[in-house]
Amino acid sequence: MITLKGVGRKNTDMNNSAYVKSLRDREGLPTPSGALAVRSGKHMARFAAGKFIVENEVDGIAYNQYHHPLPLCMFQQFWLETNPFPIKSKNTYQVGNHPTNNIFVSVETQTHWHQLFASHLFLEPSGTPLERWTLRCIPDAKLSQGPEVFIGICFSEKKVLITGTGYAGEIKKAMFTIMNVLLPQSDILTLHSSAVLTPSNTSMLLLGLSGTGKTTLSACQSLRIIGDDEHAWSHDGIFNLEGGCYAKTINITPESEPNIYHALRQPAILENTILNSQNLPDFTDDRLTENTRAAYPLDHIPNAYHQVAPHPADIVFLCYDLYGVIPAVSRLDALEALAYYETGYTAKVGATEAGSKNISPVSSPFFGLPFFPLNKATYSDLFAKKIQQHQSRVWLINTGWSDGGINAGRRHALSQTRRIIQGIAEQKLHNLAYKRHPELQLQYLCSQPSFPLNPELSPAWTRTASFKQGCMILNKLLRSCKQTVDID
């Protein structure tokens, strides 16, 4: 197999220029490490209700609460309304670390720090683009007939317009949404996942909603990070759709997440992190939001992998289970894998969506429904095809709660989850003893001398009414998917 080199390298000159200009215009404060501390304004999370896709331009768009239809004339009007606003910075990037399966985007921003964000999360152009787009981010714009926050995508004019919010995550997720429409047309599966290269030179995918562990687990010191959030699976392997990371930083310490902590240096961005009197970031302070974020180039993580990676031998679903009914680690057969992929059961964590302040259970197909606008069958069929073609093993890992659930149990320790990920990467879990779950019928790993796990499901917990109630809720979700799944 021919190894494809990704794009992978960052535009250092653009990083430095936007960083210096941000400081000059007092858009943020420098921390002792050189990271730029900024505030996004009123909105400190994604505004899920504000995303619109111009109608009658792309076949297969499933309009819903995350993707609202919009007439072309309205989009054009809104675009014209932002013309009077000054554009401080403009630069062109590549989205997609692949020589041909990528798009170019010209990013126009009202602030230099949003341009710095784009320079971290996207790549320097060097491939052959499928399309060329323009993204305009004007946080101060208030549209005459539009919503408070507007994220509009127009495929005919290849434009993205973001107004009413300074939350930088809208920039990257808008481009991810576009890739989730374009790439499946070429039989390429897009994934809301992190990815790592294992010691055996295979890749591992970790799918999950924000806050379930994608970024943290992909920054493991014993594995090589490919990317932390958005990937694509083509005929030649796995490639990162981004060039940097956008990590949650609440309660981060150099002991708990050393690679990420030490990545928070110039010209990284700290978004909505409160500084103390010495301008040191206080990562425990959530007075503004629990959704504190950092953006930094992938090169800030040691030994990052910048090429198109081999096909995944293992795929991990990260589930933040509130009920405490899902074991620490289970292996899924093909039917179960598709059911959990389509269900995407987990929890919203850390206010990553506006209006979502509390932890709550959620079913988000593909572990990221707000970013996947096409009909669900498009992604499900591609996923089934890929795992069957490459015989990928699929695992379910609970990064949430154990016996007793969120009300009476304990959270699964990060150290335990890291050991499980390492065990899968080193193929140490494949031939161990597994038990059958009493209600969900999952095959889950039980504690044993060669790989001790603590805690696992206890017999006393599995006999309680709370356990059975949680299983009943989850089984109901899974049954609704299994009835429509075809794995042939």
C-alpha positions as CSV (number, residue, x, y, z in Angstrom):
1,M,0.0,0.0,0.0
2,I,1.3,3.5,-0.9
3,T,1.6,5.8,2.1
4,L,-0.1,9.1,1.4
5,K,1.4,12.1,3.1
6,G,-1.0,14.5,4.6
7,V,-0.7,18.2,4.5
8,G,0.0,18.4,8.2
9,R,2.1,21.5,8.6
10,K,1.0,24.8,10.0
11,N,1.4,28.3,8.7
12,T,3.7,29.7,11.4
13,D,3.8,33.2,9.9
14,M,0.0,33.4,10.0
15,N,0.0,32.2,13.6
16,N,2.5,34.8,14.7
17,S,0.9,37.6,12.8
18,A,-2.6,37.0,14.1
19,Y,-1.3,36.5,17.6
20,V,0.7,39.8,17.6
21,K,-2.2,41.8,16.1
22,S,-4.6,40.3,18.7
23,L,-2.4,41.6,21.5
24,R,-1.9,45.0,19.7
25,D,-5.7,45.4,19.5
26,R,-6.2,44.3,23.1
27,E,-8.5,41.4,22.1
28,G,-6.9,39.3,24.8
29,L,-4.3,39.0,27.5
30,P,-1.1,37.0,27.4
31,T,-0.5,34.5,30.1
32,P,3.0,33.6,31.4
33,S,3.2,30.6,29.0
34,G,2.3,33.0,26.1
35,A,-1.2,31.6,25.5
36,L,-3.7,34.3,24.6
37,A,-6.7,34.5,27.0
38,V,-9.8,35.8,25.2
39,R,-13.6,36.0,25.9
40,S,-16.1,34.9,23.3
41,G,-18.8,37.3,24.6
42,K,-22.4,36.4,25.5
43,H,-22.3,33.0,23.9
44,M,-19.8,30.6,25.3
45,A,-21.1,27.4,23.7
46,R,-22.5,26.3,20.3
47,F,-25.9,27.8,19.5
48,A,-27.5,24.6,18.1
49,A,-30.8,26.3,17.2
50,G,-29.1,28.9,15.0
51,K,-27.7,26.7,12.1
52,F,-29.4,27.1,8.7
53,I,-28.7,25.4,5.4
54,V,-30.0,27.0,2.2
55,E,-32.8,24.8,0.8
56,N,-33.1,23.1,-2.6
57,E,-29.3,23.0,-3.2
58,V,-28.2,19.6,-2.0
59,D,-30.2,16.3,-2.2
60,G,-30.6,14.3,1.0
61,I,-30.5,17.1,3.6
62,A,-32.6,16.0,6.6
63,Y,-33.8,19.3,8.0
64,N,-34.4,19.2,11.7
65,Q,-33.8,21.1,15.0
66,Y,-30.1,21.3,14.2
67,H,-30.4,22.2,10.5
68,H,-33.1,24.6,9.5
69,P,-34.1,25.4,5.9
70,L,-33.5,28.9,4.6
71,P,-34.4,30.5,1.2
72,L,-31.4,31.5,-0.9
73,C,-32.6,35.1,-1.0
74,M,-32.6,35.4,2.8
75,F,-29.0,34.1,2.9
76,Q,-28.0,36.6,0.3
77,Q,-29.7,39.4,2.2
78,F,-27.9,38.5,5.4
79,W,-24.5,38.4,3.7
80,L,-25.1,41.9,2.2
81,E,-26.0,43.2,5.7
82,T,-22.6,42.2,7.0
83,N,-20.7,44.0,4.2
84,P,-20.4,47.3,6.1
85,F,-18.7,45.6,9.1
86,P,-14.9,45.9,9.0
87,I,-12.9,42.7,8.2
88,K,-9.7,42.8,10.3
89,S,-8.2,39.7,8.9
90,K,-8.5,37.4,5.9
91,N,-6.6,34.2,5.0
92,T,-7.1,31.0,3.1
93,Y,-6.8,27.5,4.6
94,Q,-7.2,23.9,3.8
95,V,-9.8,21.7,5.5
96,G,-8.9,18.0,5.3
97,N,-5.4,16.6,5.7
98,H,-5.5,14.7,2.4
99,P,-4.0,15.7,-0.9
100,T,-7.2,15.6,-2.8
101,N,-10.2,15.0,-0.4
102,N,-10.1,18.5,1.0
103,I,-11.6,22.0,0.5
104,F,-10.0,25.4,0.6
105,V,-11.8,28.1,2.7
106,S,-11.1,31.8,2.8
107,V,-11.8,33.0,6.4
108,E,-12.8,36.6,6.9
109,T,-13.0,37.7,10.6
110,Q,-13.9,40.7,12.5
111,T,-11.2,40.0,15.1
112,H,-7.6,38.8,14.8
113,W,-8.1,36.1,17.5
114,H,-10.8,34.4,15.4
115,Q,-8.3,34.3,12.6
116,L,-5.7,32.9,15.0
117,F,-8.2,30.2,15.9
118,A,-8.7,29.3,12.2
119,S,-4.9,29.2,11.7
120,H,-4.7,26.6,14.5
121,L,-7.7,24.4,13.5
122,F,-7.2,24.4,9.7
123,L,-4.1,23.7,7.5
124,E,-1.9,25.6,5.2
125,P,-3.1,25.0,1.6
126,S,-1.0,22.6,-0.4
127,G,-3.4,20.0,-1.8
128,T,-5.9,20.0,-4.7
129,P,-9.3,21.1,-3.4
130,L,-12.6,19.6,-4.2
131,E,-14.2,23.1,-3.7
132,R,-13.3,26.6,-2.6
133,W,-15.4,28.3,0.1
134,T,-15.6,31.6,2.0
135,L,-16.4,31.8,5.7
136,R,-17.3,35.2,7.2
137,C,-17.4,35.5,11.1
138,I,-18.9,38.8,12.3
139,P,-19.9,38.4,16.0
140,D,-21.2,42.0,16.3
141,A,-23.6,41.8,13.4
142,K,-27.3,41.8,14.3
143,L,-29.4,40.7,11.3
144,S,-32.6,42.6,10.5
145,Q,-34.8,39.6,10.1
146,G,-32.6,36.9,11.4
147,P,-32.2,35.1,14.7
148,E,-29.9,36.3,17.5
149,V,-27.3,33.9,16.4
150,F,-27.0,32.8,12.8
151,I,-24.8,30.1,11.3
152,G,-25.8,29.9,7.6
153,I,-24.4,27.5,5.0
154,C,-25.0,28.1,1.3
155,F,-23.8,25.3,-1.0
156,S,-24.6,27.0,-4.3
157,E,-22.5,30.0,-3.4
158,K,-20.1,28.1,-1.2
159,K,-20.3,30.5,1.6
160,V,-20.7,30.3,5.4
161,L,-21.9,33.3,7.5
162,I,-21.6,33.4,11.3
163,T,-23.2,36.3,13.2
164,G,-24.2,37.2,16.7
165,T,-21.7,34.9,18.5
166,G,-18.0,35.0,19.2
167,Y,-17.8,31.4,20.2
168,A,-14.9,30.1,18.1
169,G,-16.2,26.5,17.9
170,E,-18.9,27.6,15.5
171,I,-16.1,28.1,12.9
172,K,-14.8,24.6,13.0
173,K,-18.1,22.9,13.3
174,A,-19.5,24.8,10.3
175,M,-16.7,23.5,8.1
176,F,-17.2,20.0,9.6
177,T,-20.9,20.1,8.6
178,I,-19.9,21.0,5.0
179,M,-17.4,18.0,4.9
180,N,-20.1,15.8,6.3
181,V,-22.2,16.6,3.2
182,L,-19.4,16.6,0.5
183,L,-17.3,13.6,1.4
184,P,-20.0,10.9,1.7
185,Q,-20.7,11.6,-2.0
186,S,-17.3,10.1,-2.7
187,D,-17.9,7.1,-0.5
188,I,-15.9,8.6,2.4
189,L,-17.2,8.3,5.9
190,T,-16.9,11.3,8.1
191,L,-16.6,10.8,11.8
192,H,-17.0,12.8,15.0
193,S,-14.0,11.1,16.6
194,S,-10.5,11.4,17.7
195,A,-7.9,9.1,16.2
196,V,-4.5,7.6,17.3
197,L,-1.8,5.5,15.7
198,T,-1.2,2.3,17.8
199,P,2.1,0.6,18.5
200,S,1.2,-2.1,15.8
201,N,0.9,0.7,13.2
202,T,-2.9,0.5,12.9
203,S,-5.3,3.4,13.7
204,M,-7.9,3.5,16.4
205,L,-11.0,5.7,16.3
206,L,-12.7,7.1,19.4
207,L,-16.2,8.3,18.7
208,G,-18.1,10.4,21.2
209,L,-19.9,13.6,22.0
210,S,-18.0,16.6,23.4
211,G,-17.0,15.9,27.0
212,T,-16.8,12.1,26.8
213,G,-13.1,11.9,26.4
214,K,-12.1,12.1,22.7
215,T,-9.4,14.8,23.1
216,T,-8.1,13.6,26.5
217,L,-7.7,10.0,25.4
218,S,-6.2,10.8,22.1
219,A,-3.4,12.8,23.8
220,C,-2.2,9.7,25.6
221,Q,1.6,9.7,25.9
222,S,2.0,6.1,24.7
223,L,0.0,6.6,21.5
224,R,0.5,9.0,18.5
225,I,-2.3,11.4,18.0
226,I,-3.7,11.7,14.5
227,G,-6.4,14.2,15.6
228,D,-8.7,15.0,18.4
229,D,-12.2,15.6,17.0
230,E,-13.0,15.2,13.2
231,H,-11.8,12.6,10.8
232,A,-12.7,10.9,7.5
233,W,-12.3,7.3,6.4
234,S,-11.5,7.0,2.7
235,H,-10.4,4.1,0.5
236,D,-6.8,4.8,1.5
237,G,-7.2,5.2,5.2
238,I,-8.0,7.6,8.0
239,F,-7.2,11.3,7.8
240,N,-7.7,14.3,10.0
241,L,-10.1,17.0,8.8
242,E,-8.3,19.6,11.0
243,G,-4.8,20.8,11.8
244,G,-5.2,21.5,15.5
245,C,-7.1,20.7,18.7
246,Y,-9.9,22.4,20.5
247,A,-9.7,20.9,24.0
248,K,-11.9,21.4,27.1
249,T,-9.8,22.7,29.9
250,I,-12.0,22.8,32.9
251,N,-10.0,21.3,35.9
252,I,-7.1,20.4,33.7
253,T,-3.8,19.8,35.6
254,P,-0.3,18.9,34.4
255,E,-0.7,15.6,36.3
256,S,-4.1,14.6,34.8
257,E,-3.5,15.7,31.2
258,P,0.2,16.5,30.7
259,N,0.3,16.6,26.9
260,I,-2.7,19.0,26.7
261,Y,-1.6,21.1,29.6
262,H,1.9,21.7,28.1
263,A,0.3,22.5,24.7
264,L,-1.2,25.6,26.2
265,R,1.7,27.9,25.2
266,Q,2.2,30.6,22.6
267,P,0.3,31.0,20.3
268,A,-2.4,28.9,21.8
269,I,-5.8,30.4,22.6
270,L,-7.6,30.1,26.0
271,E,-11.2,30.8,25.5
272,N,-13.3,32.0,28.4
273,T,-10.7,30.8,31.0
274,I,-10.6,33.2,34.0
275,L,-7.1,34.6,34.9
276,N,-6.0,35.3,38.5
277,S,-4.2,38.5,39.6
278,Q,-0.9,37.2,38.1
279,N,-2.6,36.5,34.8
280,L,-2.3,32.8,35.5
281,P,-5.2,30.7,34.2
282,D,-7.4,29.2,36.9
283,F,-8.7,26.1,35.2
284,T,-11.0,25.3,38.2
285,D,-12.9,28.5,37.9
286,D,-16.2,27.9,36.1
287,R,-17.9,31.1,36.9
288,L,-18.2,32.0,33.2
289,T,-18.8,28.5,31.9
290,E,-17.8,24.9,32.3
291,N,-17.1,24.9,28.6
292,T,-13.7,26.6,28.9
293,R,-11.6,25.8,25.8
294,A,-8.1,25.9,24.3
295,A,-7.2,26.0,20.7
296,Y,-3.6,25.0,19.6
297,P,-1.8,23.5,16.7
298,L,-1.5,19.7,16.5
299,D,2.3,20.2,16.6
300,H,2.0,21.2,20.2
301,I,1.3,17.6,21.0
302,P,4.5,15.5,21.0
303,N,5.0,13.0,18.2
304,A,1.7,13.8,16.3
305,Y,1.1,11.8,13.2
306,H,0.6,14.0,10.1
307,Q,-0.1,11.4,7.3
308,V,-3.1,9.5,6.1
309,A,-3.2,6.7,8.6
310,P,-3.9,3.0,8.0
311,H,-7.5,1.7,8.2
312,P,-8.7,1.3,11.8
313,A,-8.3,-2.1,13.5
314,D,-10.4,-0.9,16.4
315,I,-13.2,1.6,16.8
316,V,-14.2,2.7,20.3
317,F,-17.6,4.3,21.2
318,L,-17.2,6.6,24.3
319,C,-20.4,6.6,26.3
320,Y,-20.9,8.8,29.3
321,D,-23.6,6.6,31.0
322,L,-25.6,8.4,33.7
323,Y,-27.5,5.2,34.7
324,G,-24.5,3.1,35.6
325,V,-25.8,0.1,33.6
326,I,-23.1,0.0,30.8
327,P,-19.9,-1.8,31.9
328,A,-16.5,-0.3,31.8
329,V,-15.7,-2.0,28.5
330,S,-17.7,-4.3,26.1
331,R,-17.0,-5.6,22.7
332,L,-19.8,-5.3,20.1
333,D,-20.7,-7.5,17.2
334,A,-21.7,-6.0,13.9
335,L,-25.4,-5.6,14.7
336,E,-24.7,-4.1,18.1
337,A,-22.1,-1.7,16.7
338,L,-24.6,-0.4,14.2
339,A,-27.3,0.0,16.8
340,Y,-25.1,1.9,19.2
341,Y,-23.7,4.0,16.3
342,E,-27.2,4.9,15.2
343,T,-28.4,5.5,18.8
344,G,-25.4,7.5,20.0
345,Y,-26.5,7.1,23.6
346,T,-24.5,9.3,26.0
347,A,-24.9,12.5,28.0
348,K,-24.5,16.2,27.3
349,V,-21.6,17.2,29.4
350,G,-20.1,20.6,30.3
351,A,-22.5,23.0,28.6
352,T,-21.1,22.4,25.1
353,E,-24.4,23.6,23.7
354,A,-26.1,26.9,24.6
355,G,-28.9,26.3,27.1
356,S,-27.5,23.0,28.2
357,K,-26.2,23.7,31.8
358,N,-26.9,20.4,33.4
359,I,-25.8,16.9,32.6
360,S,-28.6,15.1,30.8
361,P,-29.0,11.8,28.9
362,V,-29.1,12.2,25.1
363,S,-29.4,10.1,22.0
364,S,-27.3,11.7,19.3
365,P,-26.9,9.4,16.3
366,F,-23.3,9.0,15.0
367,F,-22.2,10.7,18.3
368,G,-22.7,14.0,16.7
369,L,-26.1,14.5,15.0
370,P,-25.9,18.4,15.1
371,F,-23.1,18.1,12.5
372,F,-24.5,15.4,10.2
373,P,-27.1,17.0,7.9
374,L,-27.8,14.2,5.4
375,N,-30.3,11.4,5.9
376,K,-29.2,9.0,8.6
377,A,-29.0,6.0,6.2
378,T,-26.2,7.8,4.3
379,Y,-23.9,7.6,7.3
380,S,-25.2,4.2,8.7
381,D,-24.7,2.4,5.4
382,L,-21.2,3.8,5.0
383,F,-20.3,2.8,8.5
384,A,-21.6,-0.7,8.0
385,K,-19.7,-1.0,4.7
386,K,-16.4,0.2,6.2
387,I,-16.4,-2.0,9.3
388,Q,-17.3,-5.1,7.3
389,Q,-14.8,-4.4,4.5
390,H,-11.9,-3.8,7.0
391,Q,-13.1,-6.2,9.7
392,S,-12.7,-3.5,12.4
393,R,-13.4,-4.5,16.0
394,V,-15.9,-2.2,17.8
395,W,-15.8,-1.5,21.5
396,L,-18.1,0.3,23.9
397,I,-16.4,2.1,26.8
398,N,-18.3,3.8,29.6
399,T,-16.5,7.0,30.7
400,G,-19.5,7.9,32.9
401,W,-20.9,6.3,36.0
402,S,-20.6,2.8,37.5
403,D,-22.8,0.9,40.1
404,G,-25.5,3.2,41.4
405,G,-25.4,5.7,38.5
406,I,-25.0,9.4,38.9
407,N,-27.1,9.5,42.0
408,A,-25.3,6.9,44.1
409,G,-22.3,5.6,42.1
410,R,-18.8,6.7,41.2
411,R,-17.4,8.0,37.9
412,H,-15.2,5.6,36.1
413,A,-11.6,6.8,36.7
414,L,-9.7,8.3,33.8
415,S,-6.7,6.2,34.7
416,Q,-8.8,3.1,34.2
417,T,-10.2,4.2,30.9
418,R,-6.6,5.0,29.7
419,R,-5.6,1.5,30.7
420,I,-8.5,0.1,28.7
421,I,-7.6,2.1,25.6
422,Q,-3.9,1.0,25.9
423,G,-5.0,-2.6,26.3
424,I,-7.1,-2.4,23.1
425,A,-4.2,-0.7,21.3
426,E,-1.8,-3.4,22.3
427,Q,-4.4,-6.2,21.6
428,K,-4.3,-7.4,25.2
429,L,-8.1,-7.5,25.6
430,H,-9.0,-9.7,22.7
431,N,-8.7,-13.1,24.3
432,L,-9.7,-12.4,27.8
433,A,-12.8,-13.7,29.6
434,Y,-16.1,-11.8,29.0
435,K,-19.5,-12.0,30.7
436,R,-22.9,-11.6,29.2
437,H,-24.8,-8.5,30.5
438,P,-28.0,-9.6,32.3
439,E,-30.2,-7.1,30.6
440,L,-28.4,-5.5,27.6
441,Q,-26.8,-8.8,26.4
442,L,-23.5,-7.1,25.9
443,Q,-20.3,-9.1,26.2
444,Y,-18.3,-7.2,28.8
445,L,-14.9,-7.7,30.2
446,C,-14.8,-8.9,33.8
447,S,-12.1,-8.4,36.4
448,Q,-9.2,-10.9,36.2
449,P,-5.6,-11.1,37.4
450,S,-4.1,-10.3,34.0
451,F,-6.2,-7.1,33.6
452,P,-7.9,-6.1,36.9
453,L,-10.8,-3.7,36.5
454,N,-12.4,-2.0,39.4
455,P,-15.3,-1.4,39.5
456,E,-17.3,-3.8,37.3
457,L,-21.0,-4.5,37.5
458,S,-21.7,-6.0,40.9
459,P,-24.4,-8.7,41.4
460,A,-26.1,-6.6,44.1
461,W,-26.4,-3.6,41.8
462,T,-27.8,-5.6,38.9
463,R,-30.7,-6.8,41.1
464,T,-31.9,-3.3,41.9
465,A,-34.9,-1.6,40.4
466,S,-32.7,1.4,39.4
467,F,-30.5,-0.9,37.4
468,K,-33.4,-2.5,35.6
469,Q,-35.0,0.9,34.9
470,G,-31.8,2.2,33.3
471,C,-31.5,-0.9,31.2
472,M,-35.1,-0.7,30.1
473,I,-34.6,2.9,28.8
474,L,-31.5,2.0,26.9
475,N,-33.0,-1.2,25.5
476,K,-35.9,0.8,24.1
477,L,-33.5,3.1,22.3
478,L,-31.5,0.2,20.8
479,R,-34.6,-1.8,19.7
480,S,-35.8,1.1,17.7
481,C,-32.5,1.1,15.8
482,K,-32.1,-2.7,15.4
483,Q,-35.4,-3.0,13.6
484,T,-34.0,-0.8,10.7
485,V,-30.4,-2.0,10.6
486,D,-29.2,-4.2,7.7
487,I,-25.6,-5.3,8.0
488,D,-25.3,-7.2,4.7
